[in-house]
Amino acid sequence: MENDSQPISWQQKDAYSWFGPKGWTICRVYVFGQWRFKLWPPADPAMHVGWRSSFEAAQTLYREFNGL
């Protein structure tokens, strides 16, 4: 089971996207004059879970959403 003491592996695809466990994706997007990191679930690529101001915060959102 993944937890805070064991890092979750995110594989960077390019300058804008990372692939995570079980098909999850974090994408870096420029919105309203700022870079944001959006978290996308594997089941519905049309719906994002949320966005955060940093990659690390997007990883935290992944953990919270998945109860880790």
mmCIF file of the C-alpha atoms, coordinates in Angstrom:
data_MODEL
# 
_entry.id   MODEL 
# 
loop_
_atom_site.group_PDB 
_atom_site.id 
_atom_site.type_symbol 
_atom_site.label_atom_id 
_atom_site.label_alt_id 
_atom_site.label_comp_id 
_atom_site.label_asym_id 
_atom_site.label_entity_id 
_atom_site.label_seq_id 
_atom_site.pdbx_PDB_ins_code 
_atom_site.Cartn_x 
_atom_site.Cartn_y 
_atom_site.Cartn_z 
_atom_site.occupancy 
_atom_site.B_iso_or_equiv 
_atom_site.pdbx_formal_charge 
_atom_site.auth_seq_id 
_atom_site.auth_comp_id 
_atom_site.auth_asym_id 
_atom_site.auth_atom_id 
_atom_site.pdbx_PDB_model_num 
ATOM 1  C CA . MET A 1 1  ? 0.000   0.000  0.000   1.00 0.00 ? 1  MET A CA 1 
ATOM 2  C CA . GLU A 1 2  ? 1.290   3.472  -0.842  1.00 0.00 ? 2  GLU A CA 1 
ATOM 3  C CA . ASN A 1 3  ? 1.748   6.005  1.957   1.00 0.00 ? 3  ASN A CA 1 
ATOM 4  C CA . ASP A 1 4  ? 3.687   9.168  2.727   1.00 0.00 ? 4  ASP A CA 1 
ATOM 5  C CA . SER A 1 5  ? 6.811   7.228  3.706   1.00 0.00 ? 5  SER A CA 1 
ATOM 6  C CA . GLN A 1 6  ? 6.911   5.477  0.330   1.00 0.00 ? 6  GLN A CA 1 
ATOM 7  C CA . PRO A 1 7  ? 7.099   7.828  -2.641  1.00 0.00 ? 7  PRO A CA 1 
ATOM 8  C CA . ILE A 1 8  ? 4.646   7.310  -5.449  1.00 0.00 ? 8  ILE A CA 1 
ATOM 9  C CA . SER A 1 9  ? 6.299   6.884  -8.801  1.00 0.00 ? 9  SER A CA 1 
ATOM 10 C CA . TRP A 1 10 ? 5.283   9.487  -11.388 1.00 0.00 ? 10 TRP A CA 1 
ATOM 11 C CA . GLN A 1 11 ? 6.913   9.088  -14.812 1.00 0.00 ? 11 GLN A CA 1 
ATOM 12 C CA . GLN A 1 12 ? 7.412   12.348 -16.673 1.00 0.00 ? 12 GLN A CA 1 
ATOM 13 C CA . LYS A 1 13 ? 6.257   12.046 -20.284 1.00 0.00 ? 13 LYS A CA 1 
ATOM 14 C CA . ASP A 1 14 ? 7.189   15.574 -21.420 1.00 0.00 ? 14 ASP A CA 1 
ATOM 15 C CA . ALA A 1 15 ? 7.413   19.105 -19.987 1.00 0.00 ? 15 ALA A CA 1 
ATOM 16 C CA . TYR A 1 16 ? 3.681   19.123 -19.284 1.00 0.00 ? 16 TYR A CA 1 
ATOM 17 C CA . SER A 1 17 ? 2.557   15.674 -18.138 1.00 0.00 ? 17 SER A CA 1 
ATOM 18 C CA . TRP A 1 18 ? 3.350   12.886 -15.688 1.00 0.00 ? 18 TRP A CA 1 
ATOM 19 C CA . PHE A 1 19 ? 1.853   9.406  -15.556 1.00 0.00 ? 19 PHE A CA 1 
ATOM 20 C CA . GLY A 1 20 ? 1.194   7.915  -12.137 1.00 0.00 ? 20 GLY A CA 1 
ATOM 21 C CA . PRO A 1 21 ? -0.182  4.775  -10.563 1.00 0.00 ? 21 PRO A CA 1 
ATOM 22 C CA . LYS A 1 22 ? -3.062  2.948  -12.213 1.00 0.00 ? 22 LYS A CA 1 
ATOM 23 C CA . GLY A 1 23 ? -3.418  5.423  -15.080 1.00 0.00 ? 23 GLY A CA 1 
ATOM 24 C CA . TRP A 1 24 ? -3.609  8.684  -13.101 1.00 0.00 ? 24 TRP A CA 1 
ATOM 25 C CA . THR A 1 25 ? -2.154  11.774 -14.794 1.00 0.00 ? 25 THR A CA 1 
ATOM 26 C CA . ILE A 1 26 ? -0.874  15.155 -13.632 1.00 0.00 ? 26 ILE A CA 1 
ATOM 27 C CA . CYS A 1 27 ? -0.720  17.841 -16.326 1.00 0.00 ? 27 CYS A CA 1 
ATOM 28 C CA . ARG A 1 28 ? 0.926   21.247 -16.089 1.00 0.00 ? 28 ARG A CA 1 
ATOM 29 C CA . VAL A 1 29 ? -1.267  23.934 -17.680 1.00 0.00 ? 29 VAL A CA 1 
ATOM 30 C CA . TYR A 1 30 ? -1.055  27.727 -17.924 1.00 0.00 ? 30 TYR A CA 1 
ATOM 31 C CA . VAL A 1 31 ? -4.294  29.230 -16.602 1.00 0.00 ? 31 VAL A CA 1 
ATOM 32 C CA . PHE A 1 32 ? -5.093  32.854 -15.769 1.00 0.00 ? 32 PHE A CA 1 
ATOM 33 C CA . GLY A 1 33 ? -1.433  33.861 -16.007 1.00 0.00 ? 33 GLY A CA 1 
ATOM 34 C CA . GLN A 1 34 ? -0.132  31.073 -13.741 1.00 0.00 ? 34 GLN A CA 1 
ATOM 35 C CA . TRP A 1 35 ? 1.122   27.517 -14.075 1.00 0.00 ? 35 TRP A CA 1 
ATOM 36 C CA . ARG A 1 36 ? -1.208  24.977 -12.427 1.00 0.00 ? 36 ARG A CA 1 
ATOM 37 C CA . PHE A 1 37 ? -1.028  21.217 -12.009 1.00 0.00 ? 37 PHE A CA 1 
ATOM 38 C CA . LYS A 1 38 ? -4.251  19.344 -12.766 1.00 0.00 ? 38 LYS A CA 1 
ATOM 39 C CA . LEU A 1 39 ? -4.958  15.827 -11.528 1.00 0.00 ? 39 LEU A CA 1 
ATOM 40 C CA . TRP A 1 40 ? -6.865  13.534 -13.902 1.00 0.00 ? 40 TRP A CA 1 
ATOM 41 C CA . PRO A 1 41 ? -8.331  10.116 -12.996 1.00 0.00 ? 41 PRO A CA 1 
ATOM 42 C CA . PRO A 1 42 ? -7.900  7.136  -15.309 1.00 0.00 ? 42 PRO A CA 1 
ATOM 43 C CA . ALA A 1 43 ? -11.591 6.299  -15.681 1.00 0.00 ? 43 ALA A CA 1 
ATOM 44 C CA . ASP A 1 44 ? -12.832 9.600  -17.107 1.00 0.00 ? 44 ASP A CA 1 
ATOM 45 C CA . PRO A 1 45 ? -10.278 11.724 -18.972 1.00 0.00 ? 45 PRO A CA 1 
ATOM 46 C CA . ALA A 1 46 ? -12.914 14.437 -19.481 1.00 0.00 ? 46 ALA A CA 1 
ATOM 47 C CA . MET A 1 47 ? -13.143 15.106 -15.717 1.00 0.00 ? 47 MET A CA 1 
ATOM 48 C CA . HIS A 1 48 ? -10.256 16.351 -13.621 1.00 0.00 ? 48 HIS A CA 1 
ATOM 49 C CA . VAL A 1 49 ? -10.193 15.881 -9.851  1.00 0.00 ? 49 VAL A CA 1 
ATOM 50 C CA . GLY A 1 50 ? -8.699  19.289 -9.116  1.00 0.00 ? 50 GLY A CA 1 
ATOM 51 C CA . TRP A 1 51 ? -5.761  21.568 -9.631  1.00 0.00 ? 51 TRP A CA 1 
ATOM 52 C CA . ARG A 1 52 ? -2.985  22.793 -7.402  1.00 0.00 ? 52 ARG A CA 1 
ATOM 53 C CA . SER A 1 53 ? -0.208  25.375 -7.604  1.00 0.00 ? 53 SER A CA 1 
ATOM 54 C CA . SER A 1 54 ? 2.636   22.818 -7.489  1.00 0.00 ? 54 SER A CA 1 
ATOM 55 C CA . PHE A 1 55 ? 3.409   19.285 -8.616  1.00 0.00 ? 55 PHE A CA 1 
ATOM 56 C CA . GLU A 1 56 ? 3.898   18.248 -4.979  1.00 0.00 ? 56 GLU A CA 1 
ATOM 57 C CA . ALA A 1 57 ? 0.479   19.647 -4.028  1.00 0.00 ? 57 ALA A CA 1 
ATOM 58 C CA . ALA A 1 58 ? -1.100  17.720 -6.922  1.00 0.00 ? 58 ALA A CA 1 
ATOM 59 C CA . GLN A 1 59 ? 0.518   14.557 -5.555  1.00 0.00 ? 59 GLN A CA 1 
ATOM 60 C CA . THR A 1 60 ? -0.998  15.333 -2.145  1.00 0.00 ? 60 THR A CA 1 
ATOM 61 C CA . LEU A 1 61 ? -4.394  15.737 -3.810  1.00 0.00 ? 61 LEU A CA 1 
ATOM 62 C CA . TYR A 1 62 ? -3.930  12.284 -5.391  1.00 0.00 ? 62 TYR A CA 1 
ATOM 63 C CA . ARG A 1 63 ? -3.190  10.804 -1.950  1.00 0.00 ? 63 ARG A CA 1 
ATOM 64 C CA . GLU A 1 64 ? -6.192  12.537 -0.355  1.00 0.00 ? 64 GLU A CA 1 
ATOM 65 C CA . PHE A 1 65 ? -8.579  11.533 -3.136  1.00 0.00 ? 65 PHE A CA 1 
ATOM 66 C CA . ASN A 1 66 ? -7.441  7.908  -2.924  1.00 0.00 ? 66 ASN A CA 1 
ATOM 67 C CA . GLY A 1 67 ? -7.384  7.743  0.879   1.00 0.00 ? 67 GLY A CA 1 
ATOM 68 C CA . LEU A 1 68 ? -3.634  7.170  1.130   1.00 0.00 ? 68 LEU A CA 1 
# 
